[in-house]
Amino acid sequence: MQVTPTTIPEVQIIEPKVFGDDRGFFFESFNHAVFREKTGVTASFVQDNHSKSSQWVLRGLHYQIQKPQGKLVRAAQGEIFDVAVDIRRGSPTFGQWVGCLLSAENKQQLWVPAGFAHGFVVLSETAEVLYKTTEYYAPEHERSLLWNDPAIGIDWHIGDHTPKLSAKDQAAVPLDQADLFAYELS
C-alpha cells in the first residue's frame, strides 16, 4: 500500500498493491495493521456504507457536528470526484478543500478525517461508492455544507452540468453559517 498526503496533509490518498493477470485482479482493500502503520491513523472503523448513484449526482458536503466521522472512501464501480473540506475553525487549512478522482480502474481510496466535510460527484454513467466510517451514523448530528459555496470554490469537474442534489443538500448552508469544529493540535 502506498500513502500520499494531499495539500491538506491529514487527508491522504491510499493506493493498494494490486495483483493482476489474465484472469483479473486481487487487492486487499483494507488491512487494519497496515493502514495504521502507513497512515498513522489510529481510529477504528465501526460501519461500512455502500451507495449507488447516477451521473452528475452530487452527495455532500456532509459531516456530523457531534460523533464526527472519519471516512475511508473508494469507488467500486464507475468514477467519482471525491472532496474533503477542512471545517476545523483555527486550522491552518480552514476552508480549504482537496479533491481526488476515485474509480474502479485506479482503485485508490481517500482518507477523510473527522473535522472535514465530505462529498462526491459521479462522473461516469453510474458509480458505486463504498466507505468505512469511524463513528456510527447519527442523523440528528448530520449537517450539510453548501456544495458550491464561493468562499470555498470547489472545482467539481462537472463543466456546465447541473448536479442532481437531495433535498437535504439543496438546503445546505455556506461555510460562514455552518456549525464548525474547533481545531485541536495533536
Buried (B, 14 or more C-beta within 10 A) or exposed (E): BEBEEBEBEBBBBBBBEEEEEEEEEEEEBBEEEBBEEBBEBEBEBEEEEEBEBEBBBBBBBBBBBEBBBBBBBBBBBBBBBBBBBBBBEEBEBBBBBBBBBBBBEBBBBBBBBBBBBBBBBBBBEEBBBBBBBBBEEEEEBBBBBBBBBEEBEBEBBBEEEEBBBEEEBEEBEEBEEBEBBEBEEE
